[in-house]
Amino acid sequence: MNLPQSALRRPFTVVVMALAVALASVLAWQRMPKDIFPPLNVPTIYVSQPYGGMDPAQMEGYLTYYFEYHFLYISGIEHVESKSIQGAAIIKLQFHPGTDMSQAMAETVAYVNRARAFMPPGTIPPFVTRFDAGSVPVGQLVFSSKTRSVAAMQDAALNLVRPLFATLPGVSAPPPFGGNARTVVVNIKPERLQSYRISPDEVVQAITEANLISPSGNLMMGGKYPLVLVNSVPRNIKDLEAVPIRTGTYPTIFVRDVATVSDSSDIVTSYALINGRRTVYIPVTKRADASTLDVVNIVKQNLPKFQGVLPSDVKVSYEFDQSPFVIRALAGLIQEGALGKIMAGQVYWIGGELWMKPRQPNWTDMEWQLRNWNYFTWLSGDHIVDRQCNPDFSRGRNRNLRSLQAQHLSRSTLKRHRIAHALLTRCSVRVTRLNRYGTNPVRLAALAAQAHRCGGGCVPRKQ
């Protein structure tokens, strides 16, 4: 028993199975990650080492060299690439395919700590991170204000919004771009230093000693043990201007004599504009194992939450949304899949051998021939269309049509005969046009009988 007969004998089972497959398809569609790029799991680790003030040659000799030397001991390492620029070094670690990246990350962190022992004092720990091609930006959180400065927006985005933004699933939260970090700036006047014969290092040393971080202590006083705060850290920025630089027989020289102290921002390293005004933005970057549509929807749902922690004159919005590209790609995939199913069904329907109905005992010769009309020349019109498909008899389409019209056949009748014969002879007429003109066997039999009066054509054709 073949599969079609089994399906016809058990229709309810087939219906239940079809419904189960449809339900499983809907659940799979709702739960599977929807994205363009799959998790590629690229075996790559990046190490970023900052050190302010060093030129590229110093970064290469004092920092990058020791990283490259120690990273060669990591298991599964293929090669190490590095690039040193002013104030930073980027080291790329490429591993062999199949390497356990969790173990590689642990070894990388261990050798980073080992290499730092050979580096100059004050070297801060580097950034160690994995990289995957599927981790791409999907939008930007843009901050705008008509009254606040760029430094104020940078501070609000970094300290108010970013802690909430980093807790969203599937999102990586880089620091804001477009602004400059809030910084206490000591602006030294060179002519004043020259007149007092003071070097810039003396000013730096004085500021460092006056801003000494010291833990608070307790004092036993009258049976009490209160917490005693120290004033080693100034509460007011302007108090730093009263820090003495040089004392002695001459009048004491203070910071205010050679410099000014202000609550300002660092040097501008990035620039962003919106509608002609400077602004600050946080890139919305999805993780490699997250879905673009899920990340975008979660960020949009939390926009009121972000706005609630900001001052009233600072607005946050989600811009440069990349989810429409993914939605259009998925819609095109569904459309192409549906067209493919239709084409596959059409190929299956018109493919294979021609049908042949076995003769039953109660059938007459006429009934048997009509039921198998495509196997008999007088019903299929084979000898009529042969002149159109055979190049020996083709001397121009119009001439052939006129010769056949002389036998009292109209153009529409000739089209039906050509299409009926195309199933057997595979001439240039397309089979897909059958549904357009119709191929009723009874009508074709009547037309062929009228044209040729069954002139010896009642002989079954071979398949």
Phi and psi in degrees as a GROMACS rama.xvg file:
@    title "Ramachandran Plot"
@    xaxis  label "Phi"
@    yaxis  label "Psi"
@TYPE xy
-85.8939  176.527  ASN-2
-66.8749  -43.8122  LEU-3
-60.8532  -40.4929  PRO-4
-65.6951  -38.9326  GLN-5
-62.4941  -40.1489  SER-6
-66.6106  -38.0506  ALA-7
-70.3889  -30.2564  LEU-8
-77.0072  -23.83  ARG-9
-127.516  71.7229  ARG-10
-66.9411  -37.6226  PRO-11
-66.3759  -38.4539  PHE-12
-62.7467  -41.6222  THR-13
-64.4178  -40.2118  VAL-14
-64.6653  -44.0861  VAL-15
-63.1024  -41.498  VAL-16
-64.7305  -39.6589  MET-17
-64.7614  -42.1707  ALA-18
-64.9429  -38.4503  LEU-19
-64.2117  -42.3689  ALA-20
-64.4587  -41.2788  VAL-21
-64.1778  -42.8979  ALA-22
-65.2823  -43.2303  LEU-23
-62.5665  -35.7141  ALA-24
-65.0072  -42.5021  SER-25
-64.4997  -44.3919  VAL-26
-64.0365  -40.9089  LEU-27
-65.1484  -37.8631  ALA-28
-65.6916  -37.8086  TRP-29
-73.6302  -32.0376  GLN-30
-97.526  -21.2997  ARG-31
-76.7113  146.795  MET-32
-64.1443  134.275  PRO-33
-107.873  110.038  LYS-34
-158.517  168.811  ASP-35
-86.0611  -46.1494  ILE-36
-99.894  132.871  PHE-37
-80.7176  167.485  PRO-38
-64.1541  111.827  PRO-39
-85.6071  -22.8694  LEU-40
53.5154  54.6909  ASN-41
-69.89  127.243  VAL-42
-78.0832  71.802  PRO-43
-136.501  139.178  THR-44
-128.736  136.988  ILE-45
-112.407  138.798  TYR-46
-122.419  120.412  VAL-47
-113.815  118.575  SER-48
-114.836  110.177  GLN-49
-90.8836  150.801  PRO-50
-159.953  101.387  TYR-51
-64.4942  136.039  GLY-52
97.8992  -17.81  GLY-53
-84.1276  141.326  MET-54
-83.5912  170.587  ASP-55
-57.0513  -37.7829  PRO-56
-66.1484  -40.4107  ALA-57
-67.4757  -40.275  GLN-58
-60.555  -39.0553  MET-59
-68.3957  -43.7142  GLU-60
-79.533  -38.1699  GLY-61
-92.4925  -23.6215  TYR-62
-123.487  -57.9336  LEU-63
-62.2901  -38.0446  THR-64
-58.645  -44.1972  TYR-65
-69.5235  -33.7694  TYR-66
-63.5513  -49.0939  PHE-67
-61.8962  -38.6564  GLU-68
-63.7536  -43.5928  TYR-69
-81.1608  -28.7694  HIS-70
-69.3269  -18.6789  PHE-71
-70.6369  -11.3423  LEU-72
-87.4937  -4.34349  TYR-73
-74.1324  139.742  ILE-74
-69.0333  134.824  SER-75
80.6977  7.98435  GLY-76
-71.299  135.629  ILE-77
-98.2666  -52.8673  GLU-78
-158.621  163.426  HIS-79
-123.895  128.919  VAL-80
-116.825  147.725  GLU-81
-144.2  153.425  SER-82
-144.133  123.245  LYS-83
-110.487  128.452  SER-84
-127.911  -178.854  ILE-85
-67.0624  116.375  GLN-86
83.0625  3.78317  GLY-87
-159.845  155.795  ALA-88
-138.943  135.975  ALA-89
-116.416  122.496  ILE-90
-117.148  127.158  ILE-91
-108.635  125.663  LYS-92
-109.254  115.305  LEU-93
-103.836  129.478  GLN-94
-110.656  163.013  PHE-95
-70.6792  148.424  HIS-96
-59.1379  139.655  PRO-97
91.1908  -0.640585  GLY-98
-70.8005  139.808  THR-99
-71.8138  104.632  ASP-100
-72.4097  -24.3924  MET-101
-65.7962  -44.5051  SER-102
-66.9212  -39.2263  GLN-103
-63.28  -38.9768  ALA-104
-65.1365  -42.3891  MET-105
-63.5603  -42.5573  ALA-106
-66.5164  -36.1612  GLU-107
-63.1622  -44.6348  THR-108
-63.1241  -39.0357  VAL-109
-64.6835  -42.826  ALA-110
-75.2912  -23.2144  TYR-111
-64.0636  -45.9514  VAL-112
-64.0304  -35.3904  ASN-113
-66.1299  -42.7886  ARG-114
-69.1476  -29.4016  ALA-115
-65.7514  -20.4198  ARG-116
-66.7166  -20.5681  ALA-117
-99.2192  2.68372  PHE-118
-96.4429  166.791  MET-119
-61.9722  154.906  PRO-120
-61.3015  143.637  PRO-121
89.7416  4.10428  GLY-122
-72.1175  120.551  THR-123
-84.2423  157.82  ILE-124
-63.1098  142.307  PRO-125
-80.7194  171.032  PRO-126
-89.4344  126.688  PHE-127
-119.006  120.96  VAL-128
-146.132  152.093  THR-129
-82.2404  159.509  ARG-130
-132.272  138.148  PHE-131
-142.018  140.329  ASP-132
-64.7608  -20.7807  ALA-133
-79.0476  -8.73731  GLY-134
-88.5055  95.8397  SER-135
-128.46  155.554  VAL-136
-68.1181  138.32  PRO-137
-119.325  6.28871  VAL-138
162.785  -174.43  GLY-139
-144.095  137.822  GLN-140
-89.3825  110.72  LEU-141
-103.348  130.801  VAL-142
-107.901  136.376  PHE-143
-143.066  146.825  SER-144
-157.898  143.423  SER-145
-91.333  -12.1686  LYS-146
-117.923  -30.9144  THR-147
-81.5735  152.386  ARG-148
-81.3723  168.315  SER-149
-64.73  -37.8415  VAL-150
-63.5419  -38.5789  ALA-151
-67.1254  -41.3888  ALA-152
-65.8822  -37.7077  MET-153
-61.8313  -42.9919  GLN-154
-65.7767  -41.5058  ASP-155
-66.5954  -41.2873  ALA-156
-66.6306  -37.3375  ALA-157
-75.5879  -41.4196  LEU-158
-101.86  -14.8748  ASN-159
-110.786  -47.7556  LEU-160
-88.8492  -41.9915  VAL-161
-60.3123  -38.6931  ARG-162
-60.3209  -35.0491  PRO-163
-76.1192  -37.3521  LEU-164
-67.7351  -34.3793  PHE-165
-70.4552  -18.9903  ALA-166
-85.2191  -4.69871  THR-167
-72.1142  139.328  LEU-168
-69.5691  138.557  PRO-169
78.6707  8.9601  GLY-170
-117.081  135.068  VAL-171
-102.303  137.358  SER-172
-113.826  89.913  ALA-173
-73.4989  164.628  PRO-174
-68.831  162.28  PRO-175
-65.3584  152.111  PRO-176
-120.515  158.637  PHE-177
101.915  -18.6991  GLY-178
-118.829  -170.806  GLY-179
-129.585  143.197  ASN-180
-66.2963  147.859  ALA-181
-66.1373  129.451  ARG-182
-146.093  144.228  THR-183
-84.336  115.186  VAL-184
-106.946  127.284  VAL-185
-106.08  108.329  VAL-186
-96.8351  106.652  ASN-187
-87.5532  139.602  ILE-188
-98.974  114.035  LYS-189
-60.6254  -37.5704  PRO-190
-67.597  -32.7758  GLU-191
-68.1081  -42.0392  ARG-192
-59.7354  -41.153  LEU-193
-66.8942  -38.3585  GLN-194
-68.9226  -35.2168  SER-195
-91.3719  -2.85288  TYR-196
55.8156  53.3316  ARG-197
-119.65  138.365  ILE-198
-90.0772  157.002  SER-199
-61.4634  -29.5122  PRO-200
-63.5091  -33.4853  ASP-201
-66.1155  -36.5117  GLU-202
-67.6594  -42.986  VAL-203
-62.3573  -42.4752  VAL-204
-65.295  -39.6845  GLN-205
-65.6419  -42.4927  ALA-206
-64.8001  -39.2222  ILE-207
-65.7829  -43.6317  THR-208
-69.54  -29.8742  GLU-209
-81.057  -15.339  ALA-210
-115.114  48.2069  ASN-211
-79.9484  126.768  LEU-212
-86.2153  116.746  ILE-213
-133.801  136.598  SER-214
-70.6028  151.938  PRO-215
-74.8404  161.412  SER-216
-131.865  -173.685  GLY-217
-121.962  153.861  ASN-218
-130.675  127.509  LEU-219
-80.5015  116.079  MET-220
-144.453  108.412  MET-221
58.5217  43.0717  GLY-222
78.5707  5.26026  GLY-223
-114.347  160.554  LYS-224
-132.223  66.5442  TYR-225
-76.9684  159.941  PRO-226
-84.0702  126.533  LEU-227
-108.499  121.653  VAL-228
-88.9319  147.274  LEU-229
-106.262  155.282  VAL-230
-104.777  34.4052  ASN-231
-73.8573  -19.6563  SER-232
-112.077  121.056  VAL-233
-67.1798  140.568  PRO-234
-84.3869  -28.8485  ARG-235
-110.505  135.57  ASN-236
-61.36  -35.6116  ILE-237
-68.8275  -16.0825  LYS-238
-65.4303  -22.8413  ASP-239
-66.5477  -22.8693  LEU-240
-70.6081  -17.8956  GLU-241
-90.9929  8.93597  ALA-242
-75.0347  128.81  VAL-243
-76.0515  140.226  PRO-244
-100.278  -45.7602  ILE-245
-139.414  129.374  ARG-246
-119.703  161.531  THR-247
153.944  -150.717  GLY-248
-68.6666  -29.8989  THR-249
-81.5422  166.641  TYR-250
-58.8736  141.869  PRO-251
-63.9847  134.6  THR-252
-101.457  123.799  ILE-253
-103.457  169.097  PHE-254
-62.8851  -35.2909  VAL-255
-65.4756  -17.9874  ARG-256
-77.4565  -24.5632  ASP-257
-123.585  -5.58009  VAL-258
-156.309  168.8  ALA-259
-122.748  145.109  THR-260
-115.55  131.19  VAL-261
-143.129  151.783  SER-262
-87.761  95.0438  ASP-263
-128.35  -145.456  SER-264
-137.921  164.618  SER-265
-75.4733  177.966  ASP-266
-64.4954  139.157  ILE-267
-70.3637  122.937  VAL-268
-117.804  -9.17969  THR-269
-144.533  154.631  SER-270
-141.674  131.312  TYR-271
-137.703  140.344  ALA-272
-126.153  144.796  LEU-273
-141.042  118.854  ILE-274
56.0595  37.7615  ASN-275
81.473  2.03101  GLY-276
-117.073  147.133  ARG-277
-68.7505  145.59  ARG-278
-149.25  -179.6  THR-279
-130.885  141.762  VAL-280
-141.185  153.96  TYR-281
-113.457  119.057  ILE-282
-65.2319  132.617  PRO-283
-94.2261  103.291  VAL-284
-112.675  124.542  THR-285
-84.4308  152.879  LYS-286
-77.8494  163.873  ARG-287
-64.8457  -30.8748  ALA-288
-95.7858  10.6492  ASP-289
-105.13  159.868  ALA-290
-93.1042  138.682  SER-291
-61.5692  -44.7174  THR-292
-64.7483  -40.0516  LEU-293
-65.3981  -43.0037  ASP-294
-64.0709  -44.7701  VAL-295
-63.4275  -43.262  VAL-296
-64.1488  -40.0687  ASN-297
-65.6341  -41.9425  ILE-298
-64.338  -42.5949  VAL-299
-65.5226  -36.3775  LYS-300
-67.5538  -27.7062  GLN-301
-94.9347  2.96038  ASN-302
-58.1567  -43.8197  LEU-303
-60.6378  -32.9925  PRO-304
-67.4259  -40.2026  LYS-305
-65.8914  -41.7587  PHE-306
-65.2641  -29.5898  GLN-307
-68.6576  -25.6138  GLY-308
-92.4022  -6.30415  VAL-309
-91.8202  156.977  LEU-310
-60.5779  158.008  PRO-311
-65.3406  -24.415  SER-312
-93.3825  7.95462  ASP-313
-114.543  124.488  VAL-314
-110.041  144.016  LYS-315
-123.016  138.971  VAL-316
-144.102  157.85  SER-317
-101.58  118.087  TYR-318
-123.699  166.181  GLU-319
55.27  49.2126  PHE-320
-67.5436  125.661  ASP-321
-97.8868  -1.689  GLN-322
-67.3758  -31.028  SER-323
-57.5683  -32.5073  PRO-324
-65.2895  -40.4477  PHE-325
-68.1782  -40.2695  VAL-326
-63.5121  -43.4094  ILE-327
-66.0574  -36.1604  ARG-328
-64.9154  -41.2141  ALA-329
-67.2645  -40.451  LEU-330
-63.014  -41.1393  ALA-331
-64.4563  -35.0262  GLY-332
-65.0525  -42.6833  LEU-333
-65.0066  -42.6832  ILE-334
-63.2011  -45.376  GLN-335
-64.9751  -36.2426  GLU-336
-64.8078  -41.0568  GLY-337
-64.7444  -42.4795  ALA-338
-63.6327  -36.945  LEU-339
-64.0729  -38.676  GLY-340
-64.6277  -42.6647  LYS-341
-62.4349  -43.6172  ILE-342
-65.4816  -41.288  MET-343
-63.5724  -40.4749  ALA-344
-64.5511  -37.8701  GLY-345
-67.5576  -41.7969  GLN-346
-63.9735  -40.5962  VAL-347
-65.7155  -36.9767  TYR-348
-69.9832  -41.3543  TRP-349
-95.2087  -0.869874  ILE-350
-92.2437  178.829  GLY-351
81.3772  -174.575  GLY-352
-77.3715  159.597  GLU-353
-71.5072  147.435  LEU-354
-70.8506  152.123  TRP-355
-143.157  117.016  MET-356
-93.546  120.58  LYS-357
-65.1423  147.358  PRO-358
-73.9789  135.88  ARG-359
-95.8041  154.417  GLN-360
-61.3544  -31.0419  PRO-361
-89.1203  4.92721  ASN-362
-87.5715  142.144  TRP-363
-84.333  170.971  THR-364
-61.2434  -40.9468  ASP-365
-64.1651  -44.552  MET-366
-64.7016  -40.0537  GLU-367
-65.328  -40.3883  TRP-368
-70.1861  -37.1336  GLN-369
-67.7872  -36.8589  LEU-370
-70.8718  -25.7547  ARG-371
-116.772  52.0915  ASN-372
-64.6384  -28.5451  TRP-373
-77.2206  -3.11159  ASN-374
-101.474  2.30992  TYR-375
-123.048  130.811  PHE-376
-63.4607  -40.8421  THR-377
-69.8009  -17.8821  TRP-378
-95.533  -37.2345  LEU-379
-85.5483  -13.6134  SER-380
70.9445  32.6239  GLY-381
-62.353  -44.6295  ASP-382
-70.9706  -16.1117  HIS-383
-81.399  -45.0998  ILE-384
-78.5381  -18.3041  VAL-385
-56.0072  -34.7989  ASP-386
-68.862  -26.2598  ARG-387
-83.2955  -33.6347  GLN-388
-89.5712  -23.5609  CYS-389
-86.0758  119.593  ASN-390
-65.0219  -18.692  PRO-391
-68.1022  -26.3962  ASP-392
-104.227  1.00206  PHE-393
-95.1831  113.268  SER-394
-126.517  45.6107  ARG-395
109.072  136.984  GLY-396
-66.15  -43.6124  ARG-397
-64.6763  -38.5131  ASN-398
-65.8325  -42.1594  ARG-399
-64.0191  -40.5484  ASN-400
-62.7864  -40.7565  LEU-401
-65.9123  -37.6167  ARG-402
-67.5143  -35.192  SER-403
-78.7034  -31.3797  LEU-404
-67.4663  -22.8956  GLN-405
-65.4469  -19.4151  ALA-406
-91.3648  18.8842  GLN-407
67.775  38.5796  HIS-408
-113.417  132.574  LEU-409
-80.319  167.865  SER-410
-63.4425  -41.3541  ARG-411
-63.0004  -36.9124  SER-412
-66.0896  -40.9113  THR-413
-63.043  -36.3232  LEU-414
-62.8932  -42.1369  LYS-415
-64.1817  -40.4616  ARG-416
-66.3267  -40.7207  HIS-417
-62.1483  -44.2797  ARG-418
-67.2099  -40.8397  ILE-419
-61.6984  -39.9434  ALA-420
-74.5826  -22.7504  HIS-421
-63.8563  -26.7679  ALA-422
-63.0247  -28.283  LEU-423
-102.106  -41.2715  LEU-424
-96.846  -12.0553  THR-425
55.1219  48.305  ARG-426
-80.3131  -169.178  CYS-427
-74.3562  -6.04524  SER-428
-76.8639  133.849  VAL-429
-76.5259  135.471  ARG-430
-69.1534  -27.9503  VAL-431
-66.4325  -10.1968  THR-432
-86.5872  4.26854  ARG-433
-61.878  -43.1071  LEU-434
-67.4222  -20.9804  ASN-435
-78.0174  -38.9101  ARG-436
-101.532  -19.4482  TYR-437
86.2891  140.472  GLY-438
-136.67  50.4365  THR-439
-63.9878  122.555  ASN-440
-64.4363  -32.8136  PRO-441
-67.083  -41.851  VAL-442
-66.5044  -42.3758  ARG-443
-63.166  -38.0032  LEU-444
-63.4361  -42.6603  ALA-445
-65.8024  -41.0761  ALA-446
-65.6435  -43.7398  LEU-447
-67.154  -37.8388  ALA-448
-66.4807  -37.5492  ALA-449
-66.5523  -34.2812  GLN-450
-81.6459  -37.1136  ALA-451
-127.267  -1.95577  HIS-452
52.1604  36.8251  ARG-453
54.3795  51.2535  CYS-454
-72.4563  73.525  GLY-455
72.1763  15.6574  GLY-456
-95.1263  8.25282  GLY-457
-85.63  47.5902  CYS-458
-118.121  126.438  VAL-459
-60.1488  137.8  PRO-460
-86.476  153.968  ARG-461
-80.835  147.829  LYS-462
